[in-house]
């Protein structure tokens, strides 16, 4: 028998090659080419992949185009609406990814049940049976009287059902389980994921149905499948959190209809995911008395100020001292220790330094620099920072403390939660005093160390 022809497809960009190569010729990624059966050219599916998602429109002048606000429908879950930018948009396509068991299906089933009270909805499950979905709904206490459920993985049958049911909101759980009869490759392959997503996106734009695609993630935490999948959709959400913890974060990475890097905070309960009204309480430890090495930071997640406790432990090290950070950039920690030594005269060269962001949150903004350095200094001295103390600000290599964006909002959030002492960059000093908050502006890292010694 003649051997079936195969083709190698890049999992990053979807580019193809007739033979295996260590590096993708299209995007340059290494070790991303995966073997699969070659697609037959008779169906014309690949040729039609890049067809327009809607009917072509005449060329118009930008200033003459009407730009109205996008109508949104709240899902009934406040934290999810925050991440989406206010609610779902007609014809919008959302891709949500996360680790197995993190709560993606639970959250979407809750959203489908809430939306079913005001619009027709459809829940398509490819990984579970209808009975399993009904069992989950019963466990969550959902009525589900108006929720239509379809257990199917064939794309053509799903599209026919969508056309017949005309739902305003549809969930596809998950995109990796679908397959199209026009392709010969297995479900989950690059070609199948790309083609199924393109057809579903075309159906959403053409029929005005809001579609949510559930995506699997790789062991590195990125969405599985071709990277073009993220470019096709309007919104990309990531479900984050430790399965051993009861708290979950939903983060927007891309949003054509709202702000990116917004987060929604949920608590996993017996009745499903519940929104957390005061997320700062999660990321603050409950110490009876102030302890050395602890400093509270006011960070920004999208438009929301969050108070996060940064903990540092400085201990005697050996000839090769360790620098370890959890939730913060390790390379930036090494840079900050050098700045602390050079400009403030505080040396940790023979000490092990461990830094942790409480609650499993990941902090990427440089405004955490000042809080990290003050926590390290507090642990090294063995003296706690004053009760009700907060700090934020970026620290440069020259030892200067640079301003953080939206500093006044950060300070107001801290004052609202009862904090009374703040060390901030001088450029973030508000024009009017904030009631109950004593603010100490600093320009350099040595000024911040001097303020701490005065507060002792």
Phi, psi and omega per residue, in radians:
X1 nan 2.490 3.119
X2 -1.232 2.397 -3.135
X3 -1.230 2.358 -3.141
X4 -1.149 2.351 3.137
X5 -1.180 2.488 3.111
X6 -2.204 2.814 -3.139
X7 -2.430 2.619 -3.113
X8 -1.853 2.207 -3.055
X9 -2.061 2.385 3.140
X10 -1.358 2.261 3.124
X11 -1.318 -0.236 -3.133
X12 -1.540 -0.887 -3.026
X13 -2.006 -0.204 -3.123
X14 1.495 0.055 3.103
X15 -1.151 2.696 -3.064
X16 -2.098 2.740 3.105
X17 -2.556 2.524 -3.125
X18 -1.286 -0.363 3.118
X19 -2.387 2.840 -3.120
X20 -1.267 2.380 3.069
X21 -2.288 2.592 3.101
X22 -1.164 -0.521 -3.093
X23 -2.187 2.352 -3.138
X24 -1.151 2.215 -3.127
X25 -1.230 -0.299 -3.092
X26 -1.526 -0.896 -3.055
X27 -1.951 -0.177 3.092
X28 1.475 0.083 3.134
X29 -1.278 2.559 -3.101
X30 -1.647 2.484 3.032
X31 0.950 0.755 -3.138
X32 -2.024 -0.027 -3.131
X33 -1.426 2.177 -3.109
X34 -2.082 2.349 -3.104
X35 -1.335 2.475 3.083
X36 -2.748 2.887 3.141
X37 -1.177 2.504 3.111
X38 -1.238 2.422 3.139
X39 -1.382 2.468 3.087
X40 -1.311 2.535 -3.073
X41 -1.538 -0.002 -3.050
X42 -1.320 -0.450 -3.041
X43 -1.342 -0.485 -3.131
X44 1.351 0.197 -3.107
X45 -1.156 -0.742 -3.123
X46 -1.177 -0.590 -3.132
X47 -1.175 -0.531 -3.089
X48 -1.610 0.073 -3.036
X49 -1.082 -0.660 -3.044
X50 -1.724 0.376 3.040
X51 -1.173 2.714 -3.133
X52 -1.070 2.543 -3.133
X53 -1.402 -0.191 3.113
X54 -2.517 2.980 3.129
X55 -1.115 2.516 -3.106
X56 -1.150 2.513 -3.118
X57 -1.991 2.655 3.105
X58 -1.183 2.721 3.119
X59 -1.193 2.353 -3.119
X60 -2.336 2.751 3.070
X61 -1.370 2.396 -3.040
X62 -0.997 -0.750 -3.080
X63 -1.191 -0.331 -3.120
X64 -1.604 -0.149 -3.108
X65 -1.385 2.306 3.109
X66 -1.287 2.202 -3.129
X67 -2.056 1.617 3.122
X68 -1.718 2.838 3.101
X69 -1.158 2.504 3.137
X70 -1.336 2.222 3.117
X71 -1.261 2.320 -3.111
X72 -2.123 2.606 3.065
X73 -2.066 2.005 3.126
X74 -1.066 2.484 -3.133
X75 -1.431 -0.214 -3.056
X76 1.574 -0.104 3.065
X77 -1.963 1.857 -2.951
X78 -1.035 -0.763 -3.099
X79 -1.168 -0.624 3.098
X80 -1.205 -0.688 3.093
X81 -1.083 -0.653 3.114
X82 -1.048 -0.772 -3.109
X83 -1.193 -0.677 -3.120
X84 -1.306 -0.219 -3.128
X85 1.687 0.267 3.112
X86 2.232 -0.233 -3.127
X87 2.549 -3.048 -3.127
X88 -1.446 2.676 -3.140
X89 -2.012 2.375 3.120
X90 -1.046 2.216 -3.122
X91 1.440 0.002 3.133
X92 -1.408 2.578 3.124
X93 -2.089 2.172 -3.099
X94 -2.012 2.337 3.067
X95 -1.975 2.155 -3.135
X96 -2.145 2.267 -3.118
X97 -2.231 2.816 3.131
X98 3.027 2.931 -3.126
X99 -1.115 2.721 3.079
X100 -1.065 2.377 3.097
X101 1.392 0.130 -3.084
X102 -1.353 -0.417 3.094
X103 2.148 0.295 -3.114
X104 -1.101 -0.895 -3.111
X105 -1.144 -0.633 3.124
X106 -1.098 -0.841 -3.125
X107 -1.101 -0.754 -3.100
X108 -1.231 -0.576 3.075
X109 -1.158 -0.672 3.068
X110 -1.121 -0.729 3.140
X111 -1.158 -0.712 3.117
X112 -1.085 -0.755 -3.119
X113 -1.144 -0.682 3.133
X114 -1.189 -0.711 -3.124
X115 -1.268 -0.394 -3.106
X116 -1.146 -0.290 3.125
X117 -1.296 -0.300 -3.079
X118 -2.221 -0.093 -3.132
X119 -2.779 2.770 3.061
X120 -1.228 2.360 -3.099
X121 -2.269 2.774 3.114
X122 -2.481 2.260 3.103
X123 -1.968 1.960 -3.136
X124 -1.765 2.071 -3.132
X125 -1.980 2.203 3.108
X126 -1.904 -0.205 -3.089
X127 -1.817 -0.315 -3.105
X128 -2.270 2.882 3.045
X129 -1.526 2.915 3.084
X130 -1.060 -0.597 3.136
X131 -1.150 -0.646 3.118
X132 -1.175 -0.673 3.095
X133 -1.139 -0.736 3.116
X134 -1.113 -0.645 3.114
X135 -1.134 -0.723 3.107
X136 -1.127 -0.751 3.126
X137 -1.065 -0.696 3.114
X138 -1.131 -0.717 3.139
X139 -1.133 -0.586 -3.129
X140 -1.477 -0.097 -3.138
X141 1.333 0.471 -3.130
X142 -1.598 2.453 -3.120
X143 -1.280 -0.874 3.078
X144 1.166 0.391 -3.076
X145 -1.183 -0.486 -3.091
X146 -1.995 0.191 -3.128
X147 -1.583 2.065 3.085
X148 -1.532 2.340 -3.078
X149 -2.155 2.373 3.079
X150 -2.285 2.125 3.061
X151 -1.712 1.726 -3.038
X152 -2.758 2.554 3.078
X153 -2.119 -0.048 3.125
X154 -1.453 2.115 -3.047
X155 -1.062 -0.774 -3.091
X156 -1.082 -0.681 3.115
X157 -1.214 -0.640 3.115
X158 -1.143 -0.780 3.131
X159 -1.112 -0.656 3.102
X160 -1.145 -0.664 3.107
X161 -1.178 -0.719 3.116
X162 -1.079 -0.711 3.139
X163 -1.185 -0.601 -3.123
X164 -1.372 -0.730 -3.091
X165 -1.369 -0.519 -3.090
X166 0.943 0.933 3.124
X167 -1.293 2.624 3.045
X168 -1.502 -0.342 -3.129
X169 -2.476 2.271 -3.072
X170 -2.400 2.358 3.091
X171 -1.956 2.275 3.070
X172 -1.928 1.938 -3.059
X173 -2.156 1.612 0.163
X174 -2.328 2.968 -3.069
X175 -1.188 -0.471 -3.122
X176 -1.272 -0.246 -3.126
X177 -1.624 -0.188 -3.069
X178 -1.418 2.691 3.026
X179 -2.518 2.652 3.087
X180 -1.921 2.441 3.129
X181 -1.183 -0.288 -3.137
X182 -1.307 -0.262 -3.141
X183 -2.014 2.653 -3.107
X184 -1.725 -0.172 -3.098
X185 -1.319 2.897 -3.058
X186 -1.369 2.730 3.059
X187 -1.016 2.463 -3.122
X188 1.630 -0.206 3.106
X189 -1.250 2.838 -3.099
X190 -1.004 -0.778 -3.093
X191 -1.136 -0.752 -3.117
X192 -1.151 -0.793 -3.129
X193 -1.082 -0.771 -3.109
X194 -1.152 -0.755 -3.081
X195 -1.240 -0.733 3.134
X196 -1.137 -0.718 3.125
X197 -1.129 -0.674 3.139
X198 -1.135 -0.743 3.137
X199 -1.164 -0.714 3.137
X200 -1.182 -0.656 3.092
X201 -1.136 -0.712 3.118
X202 -1.109 -0.703 3.122
X203 -1.146 -0.668 3.135
X204 -1.146 -0.801 -3.111
X205 -1.195 -0.628 -3.103
X206 -1.356 -0.607 -3.068
X207 -1.812 -0.121 3.131
X208 1.367 0.273 3.110
X209 -1.497 2.324 3.018
X210 -1.420 2.157 -3.077
X211 -2.073 2.344 3.044
X212 -1.969 2.145 3.111
X213 -1.800 2.214 3.051
X214 -1.590 2.247 -3.112
X215 -2.063 2.567 3.034
X216 -1.379 2.835 3.084
X217 -2.100 2.730 3.098
X218 -1.446 3.072 -3.141
X219 -1.178 -0.339 3.067
X220 -1.435 -0.151 3.114
X221 1.708 -0.050 3.124
X222 -1.511 2.791 3.126
X223 -1.150 2.313 3.141
X224 -1.292 2.725 3.133
X225 1.726 -3.097 -3.097
X226 -1.194 2.550 -3.134
X227 -1.156 -0.365 3.129
X228 -1.114 -0.345 3.107
X229 -1.040 -0.693 3.134
X230 -1.232 -0.475 3.130
X231 -1.358 -0.484 -3.114
X232 -1.205 -0.683 -2.978
X233 -1.491 2.927 -3.134
X234 -1.538 -0.576 -3.063
X235 -2.391 2.404 3.081
X236 -2.127 2.132 3.120
X237 -2.038 2.490 3.053
X238 -2.038 2.307 3.070
X239 -1.640 2.071 -3.085
X240 -2.084 2.806 3.085
X241 2.403 2.803 3.111
X242 -1.579 2.282 -3.131
X243 -1.127 -0.306 3.108
X244 -1.478 -0.187 3.116
X245 -1.810 2.728 -3.122
X246 -1.529 -0.049 -3.082
X247 -1.834 2.501 -3.130
X248 -2.291 2.567 3.067
X249 -2.064 2.355 2.995
X250 -1.960 2.087 -3.036
X251 -2.045 2.353 3.084
X252 -1.565 2.113 3.113
X253 -1.679 -0.555 3.118
X254 -2.499 2.399 3.125
X255 -2.718 1.898 3.123
X256 -1.303 -0.232 -3.086
X257 -2.026 0.211 -3.119
X258 -2.969 -2.993 -3.102
X259 -1.358 2.547 3.060
X260 -1.607 2.894 -3.122
X261 1.112 0.306 2.955
X262 -1.297 2.606 3.082
X263 -2.230 2.597 2.971
X264 -2.046 2.384 -3.076
X265 -1.946 2.232 -3.101
X266 -2.217 2.668 2.996
X267 -1.992 2.267 3.124
X268 -1.451 2.077 -3.137
X269 -2.138 3.131 3.111
X270 -1.141 -0.418 3.140
X271 -1.773 0.442 3.094
X272 1.711 -2.815 -3.080
X273 -1.562 2.229 3.113
X274 -2.026 2.397 3.116
X275 -1.162 2.511 3.116
X276 -1.718 2.070 -3.064
X277 -1.244 -0.624 -3.119
X278 -2.154 1.461 -3.063
X279 -1.101 -0.455 -3.113
X280 -1.041 -0.498 -3.137
X281 -1.121 -0.450 3.137
X282 -1.228 -0.683 -2.975
X283 -1.667 0.198 3.080
X284 -2.002 2.227 3.086
X285 -1.325 2.703 -3.136
X286 -1.812 1.581 3.090
X287 -1.675 2.358 3.055
X288 -1.130 -0.718 3.100
X289 -2.259 2.657 3.098
X290 -0.998 2.458 -3.114
X291 -2.088 2.616 3.109
X292 -1.105 2.526 3.065
X293 1.493 0.214 -3.126
X294 -2.099 2.249 3.114
X295 -2.457 2.362 -3.130
X296 -1.609 2.312 -3.132
X297 -1.978 2.460 3.001
X298 -1.766 1.863 -3.121
X299 -1.901 2.877 3.131
X300 -1.959 2.272 2.992
X301 -2.081 1.715 -3.028
X302 1.198 -2.071 3.120
X303 -1.767 0.059 -3.025
X304 -1.846 2.128 3.017
X305 -1.350 2.331 3.139
X306 -2.189 2.450 3.049
X307 -1.696 2.144 -3.085
X308 -2.209 2.370 3.093
X309 -1.533 2.227 3.063
X310 -1.823 2.160 -3.131
X311 -1.948 2.451 3.103
X312 -2.281 2.512 3.066
X313 -2.287 2.067 3.097
X314 -1.936 2.128 -3.064
X315 -2.383 2.762 -3.122
X316 -1.066 2.224 -3.140
X317 -1.902 3.117 3.117
X318 -1.656 -2.679 3.126
X319 -1.155 -0.406 3.105
X320 -2.147 1.461 -3.099
X321 -1.116 2.559 -3.089
X322 -1.652 2.571 2.999
X323 -2.197 1.937 -3.066
X324 -2.273 2.308 3.108
X325 -2.297 2.458 3.089
X326 -2.120 2.074 -3.105
X327 1.558 -0.063 3.121
X328 -2.335 2.817 -3.101
X329 -1.269 2.153 -3.096
X330 -1.187 -0.670 3.134
X331 -1.138 -0.638 3.117
X332 -1.190 -0.571 3.085
X333 -1.077 -0.766 3.112
X334 -1.088 -0.677 3.121
X335 -1.152 -0.732 -3.122
X336 -1.157 -0.628 3.099
X337 -1.127 -0.643 3.081
X338 -1.155 -0.711 3.107
X339 -1.121 -0.737 3.140
X340 -1.074 -0.664 3.135
X341 -1.270 -0.801 -3.031
X342 -1.235 -0.753 -2.972
X343 -1.804 -0.346 3.123
X344 -2.002 -0.088 3.103
X345 1.240 0.362 3.135
X346 -1.835 1.967 -3.039
X347 -1.787 2.354 3.056
X348 -2.190 0.405 -2.988
X349 -1.158 -0.437 3.121
X350 -1.913 0.374 -3.085
X351 -2.115 2.533 2.942
X352 -1.343 2.352 -3.134
X353 -2.162 2.118 3.106
X354 -2.108 2.286 -3.134
X355 -2.226 2.396 -3.091
X356 -2.456 2.417 2.999
X357 -1.675 2.086 -3.030
X358 -1.164 2.481 3.037
X359 1.600 0.058 3.115
X360 1.365 0.177 3.130
X361 -1.346 2.607 3.085
X362 -1.874 2.179 -3.102
X363 -1.892 2.101 -3.108
X364 -1.948 -0.278 -3.071
X365 -1.373 2.530 -3.116
X366 -1.231 -0.159 3.127
X367 -1.141 -0.151 3.109
X368 -1.412 -0.155 -3.025
X369 -0.977 -0.863 -3.054
X370 -1.118 -0.729 3.129
X371 -1.131 -0.660 3.118
X372 -1.116 -0.790 -3.124
X373 -1.149 -0.703 -3.140
X374 -1.207 -0.588 3.066
X375 -1.171 -0.724 3.107
X376 -1.107 -0.786 3.136
X377 -1.089 -0.686 3.125
X378 -1.126 -0.747 3.134
X379 -1.171 -0.683 -3.128
X380 -1.129 -0.687 3.134
X381 -1.387 -0.370 -3.082
X382 1.333 0.338 -3.134
X383 -2.088 2.283 3.140
X384 -1.287 2.717 3.020
X385 -1.281 2.772 -3.112
X386 -1.025 2.682 3.091
X387 -1.111 2.416 -3.137
X388 1.279 0.546 -3.058
X389 -1.720 2.376 3.020
X390 -2.332 2.800 3.101
X391 -2.701 2.631 2.972
X392 -2.781 2.742 3.131
X393 2.581 2.560 3.100
X394 -1.526 2.409 3.133
X395 -1.924 2.177 3.140
X396 -1.561 2.972 -3.132
X397 -1.160 -0.392 3.096
X398 -1.476 0.028 3.123
X399 1.571 0.013 -3.139
X400 -1.366 2.625 3.094
X401 -1.818 1.964 -3.049
X402 -1.633 2.694 -3.095
X403 -1.234 2.700 3.056
X404 -1.839 2.572 3.130
X405 -1.133 2.538 3.068
X406 0.944 0.859 -3.107
X407 -1.123 -0.627 -3.098
X408 -1.150 -0.640 3.095
X409 -1.142 -0.653 3.107
X410 -1.097 -0.790 -3.104
X411 -1.150 -0.706 3.131
X412 -1.123 -0.666 3.108
X413 -1.130 -0.714 3.118
X414 -1.133 -0.743 3.131
X415 -1.127 -0.630 -3.131
X416 -1.131 -0.540 -3.120
X417 -1.630 0.160 2.994
X418 1.649 0.177 3.095
X419 -1.393 2.527 -2.968
X420 -2.117 -0.277 -3.105
X421 -2.263 2.311 -3.124
X422 -2.386 2.379 2.975
X423 -1.970 2.043 -3.018
X424 -2.382 2.856 3.032
X425 -1.067 2.551 -3.105
X426 -1.032 -0.594 -3.132
X427 -1.183 -0.310 3.115
X428 -1.649 0.098 3.124
X429 -1.171 2.104 -3.114
X430 -1.209 2.647 -3.139
X431 -1.184 -0.613 3.108
X432 -1.918 2.446 3.126
X433 -1.130 2.589 3.108
X434 -1.743 2.187 -3.027
X435 -1.056 2.265 3.080
X436 1.458 0.040 -3.078
X437 -2.190 2.027 3.063
X438 -1.545 2.030 -3.024
X439 -1.850 2.256 3.112
X440 -1.981 1.813 3.140
X441 -1.400 2.444 3.127
X442 -2.301 2.684 3.115
X443 -1.923 -0.446 -3.109
X444 -2.374 2.851 -3.090
X445 -1.157 -0.588 3.106
X446 -1.171 -0.519 3.056
X447 -1.133 -0.697 3.126
X448 -1.133 -0.704 3.102
X449 -1.119 -0.686 3.132
X450 -1.136 -0.690 3.118
X451 -1.091 -0.710 3.119
X452 -1.077 -0.707 -3.134
X453 -1.177 -0.583 3.089
X454 -1.221 -0.551 -3.116
X455 -1.389 -0.263 -3.139
X456 -1.068 nan nan
